[in-house]
Amino acid sequence: MVRKNENIVVTGAAGFIGSCLVGYLNEKGYNNLILVDDFSRSDKAPNLAGKHFDVKVEREVVFEWLTEQKPPVRFFFHIGARTDTTEFNYAIHQHLNVEFSKQVWQYCATNHIPLVYASSAATYGAGESGYEDRHDIVPLLKPLNPYGLSKNEFDKWVLRQSSQPPFWAGLKFFNVYGPNENHKGRMASVIYHSFNQIRNGGVVRLFKSHRSDYADGRQLRDFIYVKDVLQVCYWLMEYRPESGIYNLGTGKARAFEDLVKAVFSGLDLPPQIQYIDMPEDLRSTYQYFTEANMSKLRAAGYKDEFQSLEQGVDDYVRNYLAKGTHY
């Protein structure tokens, strides 16, 4: 078990999930945090306001810093990544999501530091091989965009390594939503965009379906509230089950239409939905269905229930978006 006088490293610490994890660790009594990110973006600054940590280290110099300073690190959360699924320059994803991640792995393996890193459900592509987090299907997966490809390339590399951290878990995040995503622009969750559309015009615009087997608004995704993600990350740090790649969703796919109705409900308003054509650049890479098979994490011993879409969206809308606050 990690003692509170030993450092925890969090990469992507100024971003959405990373900053929420910093806040959650603070709540659990951990203030001895080494935060890693590109801290040049002022729009991310509110994510870390009021949080407690030891030091902020720029991402591009972190390994030199760790080598020079030699802090006693007892756990490493590698949450940082280039997550833009519409960025088609693979070299950007290769640098941040593959090469940097390899350096994280090698540092943890060499220094015997347990590691949790962020993978992605984008690795599953159109779901031809299903959504089971079995290691044997990782080489068979066909991601639909460079982001998903980079995440899968790292997963494939990890599974070939004989030198490993004492414990490691790669988490295939499904559709995570929640506070502290304001800076993400186009890549922020549909909940965030729906809230702003309702505030600005009272109507939410959703993509039409361009497949005959899905009605408009009935495209299905596994949406998971960030607070559930934080609990799983913390549980992995504390209990360290068998190392491996794990899905992290709710295990229940829900329609975008249901999600938008939950946003309206959180604002105590009747739903007003308009359907629009999907941009051409998204159509060939769009996932119509994702649903995490969560049996592996359950078998590893994780017992807590995940919040329903309605519960999570209601908390996010009422307690963060409507109040303009961060986690």
N, C-alpha and C positions, 0 to 999 in steps of 0.2 A: 504493500500500500504506500502511496506517495505521502511523504511527510510535508507539512506546510512550510518547513524551512528550506525546501529544495525547489529549484526553479522549474517552471513549466514553460515551454516555448509554444507560442501560437503564431503560425504564419497566416497571412490574410487577415491580420488582426483588426484592420480598419474597415474591412469589408462587412458584408451582411452577416453571414453565419459566424465568421471569426470574431466580430465585435460582440455579438450576442454570447458567444462562448466565453469571452473575457468577462462579461457581466455575470454570467452564471457561475464561473469559477470564483469571482469575488463573493457572490452570495454564499458559496460553500466555504469561504474563509481563506481562499488562495489569492493573495495579493502579490506574490513573488513571481510575477510573470514577465517573460521576455517577449515583447511584441515585435513581429516581423511583417513588413509590408512596404509598399511604395507610399510613403507618407506625404508625397508632394501634392496630392489632390485635396484641396480645401473642402470639397463637398462631402468628404468622408469624415471630416473632423468631428461633427456632432455624434458620430457613432461611438466615439471613445470619451466623450465628455462625462466627467464624474466618475470614471472607472479608475481602478487602482492597479498599478503595475510598477515594476522596477525600472525598465528601460525600453525604449523603442529603437530598433535597429533596422536600417534600410535593407531591403531584400537583397540587393545586388552585392552587398558587402558582408552579409551575415556570416558566411562560413569563415572568412578571414577574422571577423570579430570573435566568433566562438573559439577559433584556434588561439587567438591572442589572449582572450580573457579567461578561457577555460572555466566557465561557470559550472557549478554542479547541477546538471540537468537530469531530472529523473522521469520526465515525460515530455513527448513531443506531439503536438497536434498540427499536422500540415493541412490546413484548410484553404490556403491561398491557391488561386489558379486564375488563368484567363478563362472566363466562363461564357464569353460571347459566342453563341451558336451561329451568329450571322457574320462572324469574322472568318473569312475564307483564306486568309494568308496563313498557311499551315506552319510557317517558320515561327510565327509568334507563339502558337500553341506548343510547338516543339520545344522552344526555349523555356517557357514557364511551366508547362504541364508535364513535360517529359524530362528534360535535362536537369532542371532545378530539382524536380522530385527525386531523381536519381541521387543527387548530392545529399538531399535530406536522408534518404534511405541509407546511404553509405556512412553518413555521420552517425546515425542511430545504431547501425550495425557495428561499426568500429568502437563506439563508446558504450555499447550495451544499454541503449536507451529505448524503452518501449515507445511505439509509434502508432498513432491513428492518422490515416490520411484520407483525403476526400477523393473518391472516384465518382462515378456518375451513372445514372440510368440511361444517359445518352449513349453509353456503350452498347446498349441492346438494339440500337437501330430500330427497324420496323417490327422487331419482336419475332423474327423468323425462327430463332432458336429458343423462344420463350423468355421468361423473366426469372429463371432460377439462378441463384448465385453460386453455381457449381464451378469449380476451377477448370474442369475439363472442357467447358463450352467457351471459355474466354478466347481461345485462338480462333474460334469459329464465328465470332460476332462480327456484324457488318454495320458499324456506326454510320449515320446519315450525314454527318458534318465533321469538319476538321476538329472541333472541340471534342466530340465523342470519340473520334479516332485517336486523338492524343491521350485521352484518359484510358482507352483500351490498350494502347501501346505500352503505357506505364504498367498497367495491370499485368500484361503479358510478360514484361521484363521482370517484374517482382516475382512472378511464379517460377522464373528460371534461376533465381538467386539461391546459391547455397549459403552465402553469408547473410544472416538475417538479424534484425533486432530481437531481443529476448521475448518480446510479444509485439505483434503487429496486426492491425485490422485496416483493410481498405473498405470504406463505406460508399456503396453505390447510392448516393442521394437521389431520390425521385424528385417530385416537384415541391421544393421547399418554399414556404412563404412565411412572412412575418415581419416584425419591425426591423428597422435599420437597413432597409433595402432602397431607400429614397434615391441614392446616388446611382442606381443601376440603369436608369434611363429605359431604353427599349426592352432591356432584359429583366426589368422588375416583374414581379408576379402579376397575374391577371387581376388579383384582388387589389393590388396597389393602383393599377391603371383604371379598374372599374370604379374605385372610390373617387378618383380624380375626375373621371367622366361624369359621375353622378353629381359631384359638387359643381362642375362647370356647365352641365347642360341637362342633367336629370335622366339621361339615357346612356346605357352601356352598349357599345358596339362589339359584337363578337364575330369571329370569322365564320363564314358559311362553310359547310362541308363540301368538299370537292370529290367525295366518294359516295356512291349510291347506297352503301351499306351503313352509313352514318347520317342521321338527320342533322340539320343545322343546330349547333349548340350541344349536340349529344356526343361530341368527341370526348373520349374518356382519358383521364390521367389519374395517377395516384398522387394526391396532394397531401403533404405532411407539414404540420405546423413546426416552426423552428424550435419551439420550446420542447417538443418531443425529441427532436434531433439532439438538443443539448443534453437531455437526460440520458440518451443512449451513449453519447460521447463520454459523459462522466462515468457511467456504469462500466464502460470498457476500461477506463483508466483505473477504476477501483477494483474490478473483479477479474479482468484479463482472462477471458475464456480461451478456447483454442484459437490460435492465429489463423487468419484467412480473410477472404473477401466476403463482405456481408451486404445484403440489400438493406436499405433504410427508407421504407415507405410505410404506409399504414396497412398495406395488404388489401386495400379496397379501392378500386377505381371509381371515380365520380365524374359526372358530366360538367362541362364548363357552365352550362345553364344553371345547374344546381349551385355552383360556386357563386355566380353572379346574384342569384336570388338570395343567397346568404349575406352578401354584401349589402343589398337593399334592406334586408331584415335588420342588419346591424345598425342601419341608419333609420330604422322604423319607417321605411318608405315602400310603396308598392313597386314591383319590378317593372322596368321599362327597358326592353332589349331590342336592338336593331341588328340585323345580320348584314355583314359586308363581305365583299370578295377578299379572299386571302391574297396577299402580295405574291406575285409570280416567283420571287426569289425564295419564298418559303415553301412553296407547294411540294417540291420534290424531296424536301428534308423534314416534312412535318410528321410527327408521331400522332396517330389517331387513337392509340390505346397504349397505356402503360399500367402495369399493376405488379407491385413487388410481391414475390413469394417470400414471406417472412418466416418460414418454418426453420431456417438455419439459425437465425438470431434467437428464436424462441427455444430451440433445442439447446442452444448454448447457455440458456438460463435466464434470458431477459423476460421479466414477468409483467411489467407495467403496461397498462392499456394506452393506446394512442387516442388522442382527441379526435372526435368526428370532425368532418369538414365544417359543419355548422358551429360546433363549439370553438374551433380554432379561428375561423373567420370572424365570429362574433367578438372574441377577445381582441383580435388584431384591430378590427374596425373601431370598436367602442373605446378601447383603452390606449390605443396608439395613434391610429390614423386620425380619428375625430378630434383627438386632443393635441395632435402635432408633437407627440413625444417619442423618445427612443427607448429601447430596452437597455 
